[in-house]
């Protein structure tokens, strides 16, 4: 009986223990491997989702402004081609404003060492606290309405140099650039009155410290109460080093004049944007027929001999093809460097981030027939 008890209470043999440990180690290894793989997949998916959302935001922002570029009220395309908005602003693109022509678009090709044409002073002279545009990425400027609200004139101007009047209580502030337009004429000017929101009188005197200021008070047309007034801005888009995520790039925007009359400072629109390439659909015909004959980069548009007038040359632009390169914020998302195609060439990055290229063609609504 004692022998039977001893036999029943005997422990595991060494082979049994080794087999049990091997099975347990195998199960643990599988569990750890599954956890690591799931966690890695979750990180990659999360980074890819953020990259896609950033790219979508950048694309939609550019799309919206390109569609509104060159807004000139209710005037027909033929009228605008014959007589673009009369500009009395004292300076143009170097001060950050597109004051000439109908298209409301200007571009600057990033060649890798510089931009062609040369960048406006307002971008070159950015405050040192903000990064400069990357030289391998394009810069594009668009003139658009600041908002969707139009102000109606409440009385006919006594002369073409008189101050237009709108209802008091508007959002117009000193320094705003305004477009006044009816179906026959249009003009752009800068408000010099101290409190135009109080009395609604849109004084636009010459001289003073405002930039760019007005070169004349003559708007070339005495607008009646059928005219409307819009606040206008020129928005400059470029890619530069991000201040929010070190080691990455972002799409930046500089708005002139600044909202609410403040000091113009760049703002990060979308992070994770590595490059911006814009080519323009141009009507290159001897006789313009409002159809795209060729796509050109900004340097080619500026150098093309249409009529000898730079402003008129950009008026031949009817569409824009936008290419954006978006990248994940985190490195080592891929095992190897991920090549991608951009601007008819293959690009090889220096890191292991995931990237995607978005391409969209946008018709400039205000330049279309």
Sine and cosine of phi, psi and omega as CSV:
sin_phi,cos_phi,sin_psi,cos_psi,sin_omega,cos_omega
0.00,0.00,-0.64,0.77,0.03,-1.00
-0.90,0.43,-0.64,0.77,0.04,-1.00
-0.88,0.48,-0.65,0.76,0.00,-1.00
-0.89,0.45,-0.65,0.76,0.01,-1.00
-0.90,0.43,-0.66,0.75,0.01,-1.00
-0.90,0.44,-0.63,0.77,0.00,-1.00
-0.92,0.40,-0.63,0.78,-0.03,-1.00
-0.93,0.36,-0.60,0.80,-0.07,-1.00
-1.00,0.04,0.11,0.99,-0.02,-1.00
-0.91,0.41,0.65,-0.76,-0.02,-1.00
-0.98,0.18,-0.19,-0.98,-0.01,-1.00
-0.96,0.28,0.53,-0.85,0.08,-1.00
-0.99,0.16,0.28,-0.96,-0.01,-1.00
-0.87,0.49,-0.68,0.73,0.06,-1.00
-0.87,0.49,-0.65,0.76,0.02,-1.00
-0.90,0.44,-0.67,0.75,0.02,-1.00
-0.89,0.46,-0.67,0.74,-0.01,-1.00
-0.92,0.40,-0.64,0.77,0.04,-1.00
-0.91,0.42,-0.67,0.74,0.02,-1.00
-0.89,0.45,-0.68,0.73,0.03,-1.00
-0.90,0.44,-0.64,0.77,0.01,-1.00
-0.90,0.44,-0.68,0.73,0.02,-1.00
-0.90,0.43,-0.69,0.72,0.02,-1.00
-0.89,0.45,-0.67,0.74,0.03,-1.00
-0.90,0.44,-0.62,0.79,0.03,-1.00
-0.90,0.44,-0.72,0.69,0.00,-1.00
-0.89,0.45,-0.67,0.74,0.02,-1.00
-0.89,0.45,-0.67,0.74,0.01,-1.00
-0.88,0.48,-0.69,0.72,0.02,-1.00
-0.89,0.46,-0.67,0.75,-0.02,-1.00
-0.91,0.42,-0.71,0.71,0.00,-1.00
-0.91,0.42,-0.67,0.74,0.01,-1.00
-0.88,0.47,-0.67,0.75,0.02,-1.00
-0.91,0.42,-0.66,0.75,0.01,-1.00
-0.90,0.45,-0.73,0.68,-0.01,-1.00
-0.89,0.45,-0.69,0.72,0.00,-1.00
-0.89,0.45,-0.68,0.73,0.00,-1.00
-0.90,0.43,-0.68,0.73,0.01,-1.00
-0.90,0.43,-0.69,0.73,0.02,-1.00
-0.89,0.45,-0.69,0.73,0.02,-1.00
-0.89,0.45,-0.62,0.78,0.01,-1.00
-0.91,0.42,-0.66,0.75,0.02,-1.00
-0.90,0.44,-0.70,0.71,0.00,-1.00
-0.90,0.44,-0.70,0.72,0.00,-1.00
-0.90,0.44,-0.65,0.76,0.01,-1.00
-0.91,0.42,-0.69,0.72,0.02,-1.00
-0.90,0.43,-0.65,0.76,0.01,-1.00
-0.91,0.42,-0.62,0.78,0.02,-1.00
-0.90,0.43,-0.70,0.71,0.03,-1.00
-0.89,0.45,-0.63,0.78,0.03,-1.00
-0.88,0.48,-0.70,0.72,0.00,-1.00
-0.90,0.43,-0.66,0.75,0.01,-1.00
-0.91,0.42,-0.66,0.75,0.04,-1.00
-0.89,0.45,-0.68,0.74,0.01,-1.00
-0.90,0.43,-0.63,0.78,0.02,-1.00
-0.91,0.41,-0.66,0.75,0.03,-1.00
-0.88,0.47,-0.72,0.69,-0.01,-1.00
-0.89,0.46,-0.68,0.73,-0.02,-1.00
-0.90,0.43,-0.71,0.70,-0.01,-1.00
-0.91,0.42,-0.61,0.79,0.02,-1.00
-0.90,0.44,-0.74,0.67,0.02,-1.00
-0.90,0.43,-0.66,0.75,0.00,-1.00
-0.85,0.52,-0.73,0.68,-0.04,-1.00
-0.87,0.49,-0.70,0.72,-0.04,-1.00
-0.96,0.28,-0.59,0.81,0.07,-1.00
-0.90,0.44,-0.62,0.78,0.01,-1.00
-0.91,0.42,-0.48,0.88,-0.02,-1.00
-0.99,-0.12,-0.02,1.00,-0.07,-1.00
-0.87,0.49,0.67,-0.74,0.05,-1.00
0.97,0.23,0.30,0.96,0.00,-1.00
-0.82,0.58,0.74,-0.67,-0.02,-1.00
-0.63,-0.77,0.54,0.84,0.03,-1.00
0.98,0.20,-0.55,-0.83,-0.12,-0.99
-1.00,-0.05,0.16,0.99,-0.05,-1.00
-0.94,0.35,0.57,-0.82,0.02,-1.00
-0.96,0.27,0.31,-0.95,0.01,-1.00
-0.87,0.49,-0.66,0.75,-0.02,-1.00
-0.88,0.47,-0.67,0.74,0.01,-1.00
-0.90,0.43,-0.64,0.77,-0.03,-1.00
-0.94,0.35,-0.59,0.81,0.03,-1.00
-0.92,0.39,-0.61,0.80,0.01,-1.00
-0.95,0.31,-0.58,0.81,-0.06,-1.00
-0.54,-0.84,1.00,-0.03,0.06,-1.00
-0.87,0.49,0.24,-0.97,0.03,-1.00
-0.81,0.59,0.74,-0.67,0.02,-1.00
-0.94,0.35,0.87,-0.49,-0.03,-1.00
-0.98,-0.21,0.84,-0.54,0.06,-1.00
-0.94,-0.33,0.18,0.98,0.03,-1.00
-0.93,0.36,0.60,-0.80,-0.18,-0.98
-0.97,0.25,-0.42,0.91,0.04,-1.00
-0.56,-0.83,0.24,-0.97,-0.15,-0.99
-0.91,-0.41,-0.87,-0.49,-0.22,-0.98
-0.91,0.42,-0.53,0.84,0.02,-1.00
-0.88,0.47,-0.48,0.88,0.08,-1.00
-1.00,0.06,-0.01,1.00,0.07,-1.00
0.99,-0.14,0.12,0.99,-0.08,-1.00
-0.86,-0.51,0.70,-0.72,0.16,-0.99
-1.00,0.04,0.95,-0.31,-0.12,-0.99
-0.95,-0.32,-0.13,0.99,-0.07,-1.00
-0.86,-0.51,0.43,-0.90,0.15,-0.99
0.99,0.17,0.03,-1.00,-0.08,-1.00
-0.98,-0.21,-0.50,0.86,-0.16,-0.99
-0.92,0.38,-0.53,0.85,-0.03,-1.00
0.93,0.36,0.40,0.92,-0.04,-1.00
-0.74,-0.67,0.64,-0.77,0.19,-0.98
-0.64,-0.77,0.55,-0.83,-0.01,-1.00
-0.75,-0.66,0.37,-0.93,-0.02,-1.00
-0.63,-0.78,0.90,-0.43,-0.09,-1.00
-0.98,0.18,0.80,-0.60,0.09,-1.00
-0.99,0.13,0.93,-0.38,-0.08,-1.00
-1.00,-0.03,-0.11,0.99,-0.09,-1.00
0.97,-0.25,-0.52,0.85,0.02,-1.00
-0.89,-0.46,-0.31,0.95,-0.03,-1.00
-0.27,-0.96,-0.15,-0.99,0.10,-1.00
-0.85,-0.53,0.62,-0.79,0.00,-1.00
-0.77,-0.64,0.83,-0.56,-0.14,0.99
-0.86,0.51,0.14,-0.99,0.00,-1.00
-0.89,0.45,0.56,-0.83,-0.02,-1.00
-0.92,0.40,0.51,-0.86,0.07,-1.00
-0.89,0.47,0.43,-0.90,0.00,-1.00
-0.85,0.53,-0.56,0.83,-0.07,-1.00
-0.90,0.44,-0.45,0.89,0.05,-1.00
-1.00,0.01,-0.65,0.76,0.03,-1.00
-0.87,0.49,-0.59,0.81,-0.08,-1.00
-0.99,-0.11,0.53,0.85,0.06,-1.00
-0.86,0.51,0.54,-0.84,0.07,-1.00
-0.82,0.58,0.57,-0.82,-0.07,-1.00
-0.89,0.46,-0.30,0.95,0.01,-1.00
-0.96,0.28,-0.18,0.98,-0.05,-1.00
-0.90,-0.44,0.61,-0.79,-0.06,-1.00
-0.96,0.29,0.48,-0.88,0.05,-1.00
-0.98,0.18,0.43,-0.90,0.05,-1.00
-0.86,0.51,0.62,-0.79,0.08,-1.00
-0.91,0.42,0.66,-0.75,-0.09,-1.00
-0.98,0.18,-0.19,0.98,0.06,-1.00
-0.99,-0.14,0.17,0.99,-0.04,-1.00
-0.82,-0.58,0.54,-0.84,-0.05,-1.00
-0.98,0.21,0.35,-0.94,0.13,-0.99
-0.86,-0.51,0.69,-0.72,0.00,-1.00
-0.72,-0.69,0.63,-0.77,-0.01,-1.00
-0.85,-0.53,0.67,-0.74,-0.01,-1.00
-0.70,-0.71,0.64,-0.77,0.07,-1.00
-0.98,-0.18,0.87,-0.50,-0.12,-0.99
-0.65,-0.76,0.32,-0.95,0.15,-0.99
-0.92,0.39,0.62,-0.79,0.00,-1.00
-0.95,0.31,-0.45,0.89,0.01,-1.00
-0.41,-0.91,0.04,-1.00,-0.05,-1.00
-1.00,-0.05,0.07,1.00,-0.06,-1.00
-1.00,-0.02,0.81,-0.59,0.05,-1.00
-0.95,-0.32,0.62,-0.78,0.02,-1.00
-0.97,-0.26,0.74,-0.68,0.03,-1.00
-1.00,-0.03,0.61,-0.79,0.09,-1.00
-0.93,0.36,0.63,-0.78,-0.02,-1.00
-0.99,-0.15,-0.09,1.00,0.05,-1.00
-0.37,-0.93,0.32,-0.95,0.03,-1.00
-0.98,0.22,0.67,-0.74,0.04,-1.00
-0.91,0.41,0.67,-0.74,-0.01,-1.00
-0.92,0.39,-0.49,0.87,0.04,-1.00
-0.40,-0.92,0.09,-1.00,-0.02,-1.00
-0.95,0.33,-0.23,0.97,0.02,-1.00
-0.97,-0.24,-0.01,1.00,0.00,-1.00
-0.96,0.29,0.25,-0.97,0.01,-1.00
-1.00,0.05,0.84,-0.54,0.07,-1.00
-0.89,0.46,0.45,-0.89,-0.01,-1.00
-0.82,-0.57,0.74,-0.67,0.08,-1.00
-0.84,-0.55,0.12,-0.99,-0.02,-1.00
-0.92,0.39,0.65,-0.76,0.07,-1.00
-0.88,0.48,0.38,-0.93,0.04,-1.00
1.00,-0.03,0.16,0.99,0.01,-1.00
-0.98,0.20,0.08,-1.00,0.00,-1.00
-1.00,0.00,0.09,1.00,-0.03,-1.00
-0.92,0.38,0.71,-0.70,-0.01,-1.00
-0.80,-0.60,0.30,-0.95,0.06,-1.00
-0.85,0.53,0.72,-0.69,-0.01,-1.00
1.00,-0.08,-0.20,0.98,0.03,-1.00
-0.91,0.42,0.58,-0.81,0.13,-0.99
-0.99,-0.13,0.81,-0.58,-0.09,-1.00
-0.89,-0.45,0.52,-0.86,0.16,-0.99
-0.93,-0.38,0.84,-0.55,0.11,-0.99
-0.94,-0.33,0.74,-0.67,-0.16,-0.99
-0.47,-0.88,0.59,-0.81,0.30,-0.95
-0.78,-0.63,-0.24,-0.97,-0.07,-1.00
-0.99,0.17,0.06,1.00,-0.01,-1.00
-0.88,-0.48,-0.52,0.85,-0.10,-0.99
-0.53,-0.85,0.27,-0.96,0.04,-1.00
-0.43,-0.90,0.46,-0.89,0.02,-1.00
-0.46,-0.89,0.48,-0.88,0.06,-1.00
-0.88,-0.48,0.65,-0.76,0.01,-1.00
-0.45,-0.89,0.21,-0.98,0.02,-1.00
-0.94,-0.35,0.70,-0.71,-0.02,-1.00
-0.97,0.22,0.78,-0.62,0.01,-1.00
-0.94,-0.35,-0.15,0.99,0.01,-1.00
-0.92,0.40,0.55,-0.83,-0.04,-1.00
-0.95,0.32,-0.63,0.78,-0.07,-1.00
-0.72,-0.70,0.91,0.42,-0.01,-1.00
-0.92,0.40,-0.35,0.94,0.02,-1.00
-0.96,0.26,-0.29,0.96,-0.04,-1.00
-1.00,0.07,-0.77,0.63,-0.06,-1.00
-0.97,-0.25,-0.19,0.98,0.03,-1.00
0.97,0.23,0.13,0.99,-0.01,-1.00
-1.00,-0.01,0.88,-0.48,-0.10,-0.99
-1.00,-0.07,0.96,0.27,0.01,-1.00
-0.92,0.39,0.66,-0.75,0.00,-1.00
-0.66,-0.75,0.89,0.45,-0.03,-1.00
-0.95,0.31,0.29,-0.96,0.11,-0.99
-1.00,-0.01,0.23,-0.97,0.00,-1.00
0.97,0.23,-0.18,-0.98,-0.02,-1.00
1.00,0.04,-0.01,-1.00,-0.11,-0.99
-0.99,-0.11,-0.02,1.00,-0.03,-1.00
-0.93,0.37,0.55,-0.84,0.07,-1.00
-0.90,-0.44,0.81,-0.58,0.15,0.99
-1.00,0.06,-0.24,0.97,-0.07,-1.00
0.99,0.16,0.09,-1.00,0.00,-1.00
-0.94,-0.35,0.68,-0.73,0.05,-1.00
-1.00,0.07,-0.30,0.95,-0.02,-1.00
-0.37,-0.93,0.37,-0.93,0.10,-1.00
-0.99,-0.12,-0.10,0.99,-0.08,-1.00
-0.99,0.13,0.93,-0.36,0.00,-1.00
-1.00,0.07,0.08,1.00,0.08,-1.00
0.93,0.37,0.10,1.00,0.01,-1.00
-0.30,-0.95,0.70,-0.71,0.08,-1.00
-1.00,0.02,0.99,-0.12,-0.10,-0.99
-0.96,0.28,0.61,-0.79,-0.01,-1.00
-0.98,-0.19,-0.12,-0.99,-0.07,-1.00
-0.95,0.32,-0.09,1.00,0.08,-1.00
-1.00,0.07,-0.01,1.00,-0.01,-1.00
-1.00,0.06,0.41,-0.91,0.04,-1.00
-0.82,-0.58,0.41,-0.91,-0.05,-1.00
-0.85,-0.53,0.71,-0.71,0.00,-1.00
-0.79,-0.62,0.63,-0.78,0.16,-0.99
-0.98,0.18,0.74,-0.67,-0.07,-1.00
-0.90,-0.44,0.52,-0.86,0.08,-1.00
-0.68,-0.73,0.45,-0.89,0.21,-0.98
-0.94,-0.35,0.84,-0.54,-0.05,-1.00
-0.94,-0.35,0.80,-0.60,-0.04,-1.00
-0.96,-0.29,0.85,-0.53,-0.02,-1.00
-0.94,-0.34,0.69,-0.72,0.03,-1.00
-0.38,-0.92,0.26,-0.97,0.04,-1.00
-0.96,-0.27,0.74,-0.67,0.01,-1.00
-0.52,-0.85,0.14,-0.99,0.00,-1.00
-0.87,0.49,0.67,-0.74,-0.01,-1.00
-0.97,0.24,0.60,-0.80,0.12,-0.99
-0.99,-0.12,-0.20,0.98,-0.03,-1.00
-1.00,-0.03,-0.59,0.81,0.00,-1.00
-0.79,-0.61,0.96,-0.26,-0.03,-1.00
-0.87,0.49,0.65,-0.76,0.03,-1.00
1.00,0.04,0.02,1.00,0.01,-1.00
-0.82,-0.57,0.12,-0.99,0.03,-1.00
-0.89,-0.45,0.30,-0.96,-0.01,-1.00
-0.62,-0.78,0.34,-0.94,0.19,-0.98
-0.99,0.10,0.83,-0.56,-0.01,-1.00
-0.94,-0.35,0.38,-0.93,0.05,-1.00
-0.66,-0.75,0.74,-0.68,0.11,-0.99
-0.90,-0.43,0.85,-0.52,-0.07,-1.00
-0.95,-0.30,0.79,-0.61,0.02,-1.00
-0.81,-0.59,0.79,-0.62,-0.22,0.97
-0.92,0.39,0.33,-0.94,0.01,-1.00
-0.94,0.34,0.51,-0.86,0.05,-1.00
-0.84,0.54,0.62,-0.79,0.05,-1.00
0.88,0.47,0.40,0.92,0.09,-1.00
0.95,0.31,0.30,0.96,-0.01,-1.00
-0.99,0.16,-0.10,-0.99,0.03,-1.00
-0.99,0.16,0.79,-0.62,-0.02,-1.00
-0.91,0.41,0.83,-0.55,0.09,-1.00
-0.71,-0.70,0.56,-0.83,0.01,-1.00
-0.92,0.40,0.44,-0.90,0.06,-1.00
-0.71,-0.70,0.60,-0.80,0.05,-1.00
-0.99,0.17,0.87,-0.48,-0.02,-1.00
-1.00,0.06,-0.72,0.69,-0.05,-1.00
-0.50,-0.87,0.77,-0.64,0.02,-1.00
-1.00,0.08,0.27,-0.96,0.05,-1.00
0.97,0.23,0.34,0.94,0.03,-1.00
-0.97,-0.24,0.89,-0.45,-0.10,-0.99
-1.00,0.04,-0.63,0.77,-0.04,-1.00
-0.52,-0.86,0.44,-0.90,0.09,-1.00
-0.76,-0.65,0.85,-0.52,0.04,-1.00
-0.84,-0.55,0.83,-0.56,-0.01,-1.00
-0.82,-0.57,0.81,-0.59,0.17,-0.99
-0.89,-0.46,0.48,-0.87,-0.18,-0.98
-0.91,-0.42,0.73,-0.68,0.10,-0.99
-0.99,0.17,0.87,-0.49,-0.18,-0.98
-0.85,-0.52,0.64,-0.77,0.16,-0.99
-1.00,0.07,0.98,-0.21,-0.09,-1.00
-0.99,-0.12,0.10,1.00,-0.04,-1.00
-0.90,0.43,0.47,-0.88,0.05,-1.00
-0.87,0.49,-0.67,0.74,0.12,-0.99
-0.95,-0.30,0.92,-0.39,-0.06,-1.00
-0.85,0.53,0.72,-0.69,0.04,-1.00
-0.78,-0.63,0.29,0.96,0.06,-1.00
0.86,0.51,0.61,0.79,0.09,-1.00
-0.76,-0.64,0.61,-0.79,-0.03,-1.00
-0.97,0.23,0.84,-0.55,0.04,-1.00
-0.97,-0.23,-0.38,0.93,-0.11,-0.99
-0.30,-0.96,0.55,-0.84,0.12,-0.99
-0.98,-0.18,0.75,-0.66,-0.05,-1.00
-0.76,-0.65,0.47,-0.88,0.17,-0.99
-0.99,0.16,0.11,-0.99,-0.11,-0.99
-0.88,0.48,-0.62,0.79,0.00,-1.00
-0.90,0.43,-0.64,0.77,0.00,-1.00
-0.93,0.37,-0.63,0.78,0.04,-1.00
-0.89,0.46,-0.69,0.72,-0.03,-1.00
-0.92,0.40,-0.51,0.86,-0.05,-1.00
-1.00,-0.03,-0.25,0.97,-0.06,-1.00
-0.93,0.36,0.71,-0.70,-0.05,-1.00
-1.00,-0.03,1.00,0.04,0.05,-1.00
-0.99,0.11,-0.93,0.38,-0.07,-1.00
-0.72,-0.69,-0.01,1.00,-0.05,-1.00
1.00,-0.01,-0.03,1.00,0.01,-1.00
-0.91,-0.41,0.85,-0.52,-0.02,-1.00
-0.87,0.50,-0.68,0.74,-0.02,-1.00
-0.88,0.47,-0.69,0.72,0.00,-1.00
-0.93,0.37,-0.56,0.83,0.03,-1.00
-0.86,0.51,-0.70,0.72,0.01,-1.00
-0.94,0.34,-0.35,0.94,0.09,-1.00
-0.94,0.35,-0.23,0.97,0.08,-1.00
-0.98,0.18,-0.13,0.99,0.01,-1.00
-0.98,0.21,0.81,-0.58,-0.05,-1.00
-0.90,-0.43,-0.31,0.95,-0.01,-1.00
-0.44,-0.90,0.17,-0.99,0.02,-1.00
-0.66,-0.75,0.71,-0.70,0.10,-0.99
-0.97,-0.26,0.91,-0.42,-0.11,-0.99
-0.97,-0.24,0.79,-0.61,0.11,-0.99
-0.87,-0.49,0.83,-0.56,0.01,-1.00
-0.87,-0.49,0.71,-0.70,0.11,-0.99
-0.97,-0.25,0.89,-0.45,0.03,-1.00
-0.95,-0.31,0.59,-0.80,-0.03,-1.00
-0.75,-0.67,0.43,-0.90,0.09,-1.00
-0.94,0.35,0.51,-0.86,0.01,-1.00
-0.94,0.35,-0.54,0.84,-0.03,-1.00
-1.00,-0.05,0.63,-0.77,0.08,-1.00
-0.99,0.10,0.14,-0.99,0.04,-1.00
0.87,0.49,0.55,0.83,0.11,-0.99
-0.99,0.12,-0.28,0.96,0.04,-1.00
-0.84,-0.54,0.45,-0.89,-0.01,-1.00
-0.94,0.35,-0.61,0.79,0.00,-1.00
-0.80,-0.61,0.17,-0.99,0.06,-1.00
-0.90,0.43,0.73,-0.68,-0.08,-1.00
-0.99,-0.16,0.96,-0.27,0.07,-1.00
-0.93,0.37,0.47,-0.88,0.06,-1.00
-0.54,-0.84,0.41,-0.91,-0.02,-1.00
-0.99,-0.14,0.73,-0.68,0.00,-1.00
-0.48,-0.88,0.75,-0.67,0.08,-1.00
0.82,0.57,0.72,0.69,0.07,-1.00
0.91,0.42,0.42,0.91,0.03,-1.00
-0.55,-0.83,0.33,-0.94,0.03,-1.00
-1.00,-0.09,0.79,-0.62,-0.03,-1.00
-0.95,-0.30,0.68,-0.73,0.04,-1.00
-0.90,-0.43,0.93,-0.37,-0.03,-1.00
-0.96,0.27,0.19,-0.98,0.01,-1.00
-0.99,-0.17,0.01,1.00,-0.01,-1.00
-0.78,-0.62,-0.05,-1.00,-0.03,-1.00
-0.93,-0.36,0.55,0.83,0.09,-1.00
-0.97,0.23,0.45,-0.90,0.16,-0.99
-0.99,0.17,0.57,-0.82,0.01,-1.00
-0.68,-0.74,0.43,-0.90,0.11,-0.99
-0.63,-0.77,0.52,-0.85,-0.01,-1.00
-0.91,-0.41,0.84,-0.54,0.05,-1.00
-0.96,-0.30,0.73,-0.68,0.01,-1.00
-0.82,-0.57,0.74,-0.67,0.01,-1.00
-0.58,-0.81,0.67,-0.74,0.08,-1.00
-0.96,-0.26,0.82,-0.58,-0.06,-1.00
-0.87,-0.49,0.78,-0.62,0.10,-0.99
-0.99,0.12,0.77,-0.64,0.10,-1.00
-0.95,0.30,0.98,-0.20,-0.13,-0.99
-0.82,0.58,-0.60,0.80,-0.08,-1.00
-1.00,0.10,-0.01,1.00,0.12,-0.99
-0.94,-0.34,-0.02,1.00,-0.01,-1.00
-1.00,0.09,0.46,-0.89,0.01,-1.00
-0.93,0.37,0.00,0.00,0.00,0.00
